Amino acid sequence: MPHMLEFMRVSLDYTALGLSPVALEAGPVVLRWYSLAYIAGILFSWWYLIRMIAKGDAPYTKPQVDDFITWATLGVILGGRIAYVLFYDLPKFAADPLSIFYLWQGGMSFHGGTAGVIIAVMLYANSQKISKLRLLDYVAVTAPVGLFFGRLANFVNGELWGRVTTVSWGMTFPGAGPLPRHPSQLYEAVLEGLLLFIILSLMFWKTRARLYPGLLAGVFGIGYGAMRLIVELFREPDAQLGTLSTGLTMGQTLSLPLFLAGAWLIATSRGRAINEK
């Protein structure tokens, strides 16, 4: 009992923040923060991709960015949902296939969204006869911002909380029991979102990294993969999955291929170097 009281003494109460998943409600219209996070991430990526043209040597034009955003949006939504269904809760969706289309109830996989965007990049670049890897590099620089907004939305929703902890900033979340937990959503927002965006942006604007096709995409892959592998140590595994028989969580398992692919792209990028105009 004293041990539990000590936990409660140092914890912060999430409910005291007065946060709500709903950003705006007007009659039948309900706008959720999670939806706004997706919209904000897509709009920022649109703006930033156009902004990056100013650096010169961009593999695309503004009209092409305008067209590509539609492809990327479909990639994020379809890839994110399909991967969540397949890897995180297949029995549930197999029992009720129509629920696959209930996107407003949540359930998206970042790894699936990434795969969807990669496919969109490949298809669009091929249709426009532009460099697939170079377009992927530019998209990779903008991607962490969407992660940042998404993880903040997870925190506002009071979901995807961390493991039980004794740290002074531990928080008690509704539905997670009385013990304080790591606010792992914020860890991910800072590491996978803000920090990774700063690293990639500095590389793009301050170095010649953009002239080594695959390098920026590789840094994103290895950076996100490493950060997710670490943060999963503090994040509570999905209840329906728990820790897998390998000793890893599903998030860690799906991050390993991304990490390895990123390492390969970085290692081989020098051989694809292009001359600066």
N, C-alpha and C positions, 0 to 999 in steps of 0.2 A: 504493500500500500504506500509506504513512504516513497518508493521508487516512482510510482505512478504520479504521486503528488509533485515530485520534483520535475517530472516531465511537464506537468500542467503549469507549473510556476514559471518556467522559462519560455513557454510557447506563446505565439501570437495567434489571435483568433481571426481566421480568414473572414468570417461573417461580419466582424466588426468593421471591415473595410466598406461594407455596403455595396459590394459589386453585384452586378446582374448580367446574365448572358444577353439580355435584350437591350439594345441601344436605343430603339425607338419603337413605340407601339401606338398605332392610330387605327382604331377599329380592327378590321380584319388584317391590316398590314402590320407585320412584325419584322423588324430589322434587327438581326443579331450581330454581336460583335465579331463572331467567327466569320460570318459572311463579309462583313466590312474588312476584315483582315485580308481575305482573298482579293477583294476589290482593290484595296490599298496596295497590296503587293504587285498586282498586275499593272495598275496605273503607274506606280513608281518605276517598274521595269520598263514600261513603254517610254516614259520620259527619259530615263537614264540611258537606254539604248540609243535614243536620238541624240542625247547630249554627248555620247561617246564618239559620235561621228566627227566631232570637232577635233579630235586627236589626230585625225588623218588615217589613211590606209584602212578604213573600215570596210569589211567585206560585204556591206549592204548599204542601201540608200534609205532615206526616210520613208518613201512609199512602201518599201519592202518591210520596214519595221511595222508600219501600220497593218499590213497584211499578216505578218508573222504572229502578231499578238493574238489573233483569233486562233491560229493553230496551237500556240503555246497554251492558251486558256483551256482549250479542249484536251490537250495533253495532260495538264495538271488535274483536271476534274476526272477524266476517264481513267487515267493511270492511277491516281490516288485512290479512287473508289474501288477499282478492280483489284488492286493489290491488297487493300484492307479486307475485302471480301475473301480473297484466296488465302491470305496468310494469317489474319487475325481472328476471324470469327466465321469460318466457312460453315460449320454445322448449323449455326443460327440462320444464315441466309439460305442454306439448302432447304431448311424446313419452311421458310417463308420467302421465296424468290422475289416477290414483289417488293419486299423491304429493301432490296438492293437499290431501288430508285428513290428511297426516302432520304435524300441527302440532308434535309433539314434536321434529321435526327443525329447527325454527326457520323463519324467513322471514315476517316481519310488517312492514307499512308503517305508520308513524305517520300519514302523510297519509290513508291509507285508513281507519285507525281513527277519525281525526277526522271524515271524511265519514260513516262509519257512525254515529257518535254524533250528528252533526247530523241525520241522517235519523231516528234514534231520537227525538230531541228533537221534531222536527216531527210525527212520527206520534203520539207520546204526548201532546204538548200539544194536538194537534187532538182526540184522543179524550177528553181531560179538559176541553176548552174553556178552556184557560189560555193566557197569552201565550207564544208560541214564542220570541220574542227574549229575554224576561225569563228564562225557564227556561234558555236557552242562555247567558245572562250568568252565571248562578249556576254552571252546569256548567263554564264556561270558567275560573272562579276555581280550581276543584279540579283541573283537567286537568294542570297542570304537575307535580303530585306523582307522577302515574303516569309521566310522562316521566322524572322524577328516578330513581325506582326502576328503570325500564326501562334507562336508560343505565348505572346502576351494575351491573345484571345483565349488560349487554353487556361491561363491563370485566371482571367476574368470569369471563365466558366466554372472554375473550381474543379478542373479535371486533370487527369494525368499527373497527379501529385507524386511526391517522392517517397522514399522509405522513411521509416521511423528514425528520429534523430534526437540528440541532446543539445545540438547547437542552439545558441541564443536566438537565432532568427528562424527557428523551426516554427511551423504553422499547423494549426488544427484545421482540417478541411471537412466540410459537410460530407457525410457518407464514408469518411475514411477512419472513423473511430476517434477515441478521445486523445490519442497520443500525437504529439507534434511530429511533423514530417518535413523533409527538405522541400522547399518551393522549387522543385527541379524544373518547372516550366520557365522560371526566370533564369536559371542557370543556362538553359538551352537558348533562351532569347539573347542572352549576352554573348555566349560562346559561339553557337552555330549561326547566330544572326549578326549581331553588331560587330563582334571581333573579326569574324570571317569576312564581312563586307569591307571593313577597314583595310585588312590585309590585301584583299584582292584589288580594291580601288587604288591603294598605294602602288601596287605592282603595275597596274594598268597605266596610271597617270605619271608615275615617277620613274619607271624603268622601261625596257624594251620587251617586256614579257609578251605583249600582244603580237610580237613578230615571231614568236615561237609557237606555231599552231599546236594546241593541246596543252600548253603549259598552264594557262589560267584554269582551264577545266580540270586539269590534274591537281592543282593546288586546292581547288574546291573539293574534289573527291577525297583527297587524302586528309584535308582539313576537317571537313564535315564528318568523315568516317572516324577519325581519331577522337574528335570531340564527342560524338554520339556514343562511341565505345566507353568513354570515360563517364559521361553524364548518366548512362544507364546504370552505373554502379550506385547512383544516388536516387534513381527513379524507380518507383514501384512497378514491377512487371505487370502486364495486363492480366486482370483477374482470371480470364478464361484460358490463359496460356501458362502463366507463371514462368518459372525458369525452365528452359528446355533441358532435355536429357544431356545435351552437350555442356551444360553449365552456363550457357549464354542465354540472354533474353532474345526475343524475336528482333528487337531493335538492333542489338549487337550483331546478330546473324546476318541481317540484311545490310548492315553497314560494312561488313568485311569485303564483299565484292566491290563496293564503291571505293573503299580504301585502296584495294589492290589495283583497280583500274586507274585510279588517280596516280598511284606510284608509277605505273607503266607509262602513262601519258607524260609525266614529268621526265622520266628517264629517257624517253625517245624523242622529246620535243626538240632537242638541239639539231637532230638530223632533218627536221622539217623547217628550219629557220629560213625566213624570207628577207630580202633586202629592203631596207627602209627607203621610201621615195623622198 
